[in-house]
Amino acid sequence: MKIDLKRIKIREVFENYVDNKEEGVLGYNRKLNIRPKYQREFVYDEKKRNAVIHSIMSGFPLNVMYWVKNTDGGFEMLDGQQRTISFCQYLNNDYSFNSNYAHSLKPTELNKILDYELLIYFCEGTDKEVIDWFEVINTAGEKLTPQELRNAVYTGTWLTHAKSIFSKTNCAAYLHSKDYVNGTAIRQELLQTAIEWHCGGSDDKQIREYMSKHQHDPNANELWAYYKSVIDWVNATYGCPKNYRKEMKGINWNVLYTRFSKNKYNPAEVEKAIYNLMADPYIENKKGIYTYVLDGDTKNLNVRVFDGATKRAKYEQQKGICPECEKQGKNIKYTLDQMDADHITAWSKGGKTAPENCTMLCKYHNRLKGNG
């Protein structure tokens, strides 16, 4: 990793400054990508923004900034985005400080700002080196999300197109999946989710390898097609949006899509099963219902277990005897901690988690019943 410390005046950074909102922010005579397209909107509040201008006017030092040098000679801002946009917006007369806009300052006051020297590290290195370095310096201020950090490294035609789909306010991906996926578009969480789904995992190395592989692709159509197909499958399988419930948000839908998308389901029958399960007071994990109706595994549901009082009462009633052992002619008296509560009639067959449906089994027979 090569790192060079430079002193650059604000007037140089502000030269040919342009802010196209979600289309990106450029400075340093259009050679510095201050905020790439659709990365995230300005997040400094008025207090922090004014603190930047106050520090500059007072001659106080700002924290060092970091730019990554690109192969084309330009730069990506790695750290310092909010400070830079703060003083550029002020010089652009986008807001006032102490009731004064930049255009109303005296020439000496304006030049004091323009001639203020910023301490900037120019960084050159491999993708991995840049990311590792940023993880060291990204410890204060408005922290970047992991995907925002990756975006600062893997810029190119693929990422520009991907951001237009996944990273813009009210973008196509957000409108298509906002009810099913957690996170926001402008903080790059939808884009990260899409890549994770396509990669089949959330491992950082997998995501970086995927972005590196596709960095110079002309578009991100393949990623968008896969993401859209997952959401379309959800709608078709569960009969949404008519049958939508809040519990559907945040489920790892790509896992279900991978496992079950080749199967055919009747959405009316699926909804009927979900409706009955949602009404079951013994199911504690309502989100798990959406997996259970496809794979039948009760582990997804976290079915309520018998409470301690019920287990103790049933243990005393059975006098510590396991009925399965008794059937085999074994008159063994177990301690309470050597036994487990079990449903006489299985929950999956309509049995309730109620005292009248409880029996105490020795741990061996309880495991045997569960495995059977």
Long-range contacts (C-beta under 8 A, 24 or more apart in sequence): 1-123, 1-124, 1-125, 1-129, 1-130, 1-133, 2-123, 2-124, 2-125, 3-121, 3-122, 3-123, 3-124, 3-133, 4-121, 4-122, 5-64, 5-119, 5-120, 5-121, 5-122, 6-119, 6-120, 6-121, 6-122, 7-117, 7-118, 7-119, 7-120, 8-117, 8-118, 8-120, 9-114, 9-115, 9-116, 9-117, 9-118, 10-56, 10-87, 10-91, 10-113, 10-114, 10-115, 10-116, 10-117, 10-118, 11-114, 11-115, 13-84, 13-88, 13-118, 14-87, 14-88, 14-91, 14-114, 17-88, 17-91, 17-92, 19-85, 19-88, 19-89, 19-92, 19-94, 22-168, 22-169, 25-85, 25-88, 27-84, 27-88, 28-75, 31-73, 31-74, 31-75, 32-67, 32-74, 32-75, 32-76, 32-77, 33-74, 33-75, 33-76, 33-77, 33-155, 34-77, 34-81, 34-84, 34-85, 34-88, 35-77, 35-81, 35-85, 36-76, 36-151, 36-152, 36-155, 36-159, 36-163, 37-160, 37-163, 37-164, 37-167, 38-163, 38-164, 38-167, 38-168, 38-171, 38-185, 38-186, 39-148, 39-151, 39-163, 39-167, 39-186, 39-188, 40-148, 40-186, 40-187, 40-188, 41-169, 41-186, 42-82, 42-85, 42-89, 43-82, 43-142, 44-82, 44-85, 44-86, 44-142, 48-82, 48-86, 49-86, 49-89, 49-90, 49-95, 50-97, 52-83, 52-86, 52-87, 53-86, 53-87, 53-90, 53-97, 53-113, 54-97, 56-87, 56-112, 56-113, 56-116, 57-109, 57-112, 57-113, 59-112, 59-116, 61-119, 62-118, 62-119, 63-140, 64-119, 64-120, 64-121, 65-118, 65-119, 65-120, 65-121, 66-120, 66-121, 66-123, 66-133, 66-134, 66-137, 67-120, 67-121, 67-122, 67-123, 68-123, 68-124, 68-130, 68-152, 68-153, 69-122, 69-123, 69-124, 70-155, 75-122, 76-152, 76-153, 76-155, 77-152, 78-123, 78-130, 78-134, 78-137, 78-152, 79-134, 79-137, 79-138, 80-120, 82-141, 82-142, 87-113, 127-153, 127-154, 127-208, 127-212, 128-208, 131-208, 145-187, 145-188, 145-189, 145-192, 146-192, 146-204, 147-187, 147-188, 147-189, 147-191, 147-192, 147-195, 147-207, 148-187, 148-188, 150-207, 150-208, 150-211, 151-188, 151-191, 154-208, 154-211, 154-212, 154-215, 155-215, 156-215, 156-216, 156-217, 157-216, 157-217, 157-218, 157-219, 158-211, 158-214, 158-215, 158-216, 158-217, 158-218, 158-219, 158-220, 159-211, 159-215, 159-220, 161-218, 161-219, 161-220, 161-221, 162-191, 162-194, 162-220, 162-223, 162-224, 163-191, 165-220, 165-224, 166-190, 166-191, 166-194, 166-224, 166-227, 167-191, 172-224, 173-224, 173-227, 176-228, 176-231, 177-227, 177-231, 179-241, 179-244, 179-248, 179-249, 180-231, 180-234, 180-248, 180-249, 180-250, 180-251, 180-253, 181-249, 181-250, 181-253, 182-249, 182-250, 194-223, 194-224, 194-226, 194-227, 195-223, 196-254, 197-226, 197-227, 197-230, 197-253, 197-254, 198-222, 198-223, 198-226, 198-227, 200-254, 200-258, 229-257, 230-254, 230-257, 233-257, 233-261, 236-267, 237-265, 237-267, 237-270, 238-267, 238-270, 238-271, 238-274, 238-290, 239-267, 239-268, 239-270, 239-271, 243-267, 243-271, 243-274, 245-274, 245-278, 247-286, 247-287, 247-289, 247-290, 248-287, 248-290, 250-287, 251-287, 251-290, 251-291, 256-290, 256-291, 256-294, 259-294, 259-295, 260-294, 260-295, 263-294, 265-294, 277-301, 282-347, 282-352, 282-353, 296-348, 298-347, 298-348, 303-347, 303-353, 304-353, 305-341, 305-353, 306-341, 306-353, 306-355, 306-358, 310-341, 310-355, 310-358, 311-336, 311-341, 311-358, 311-360, 312-336, 313-355, 314-341, 314-355, 314-358, 314-359, 314-360, 315-339, 315-360, 318-359, 318-360, 322-360, 322-361, 322-362, 322-365, 323-359, 323-361, 324-361, 324-362, 324-365, 324-368, 324-369, 325-362, 325-365, 332-362, 334-362, 338-362, 338-363, 339-363, 339-366, 340-366, 342-366, 342-369
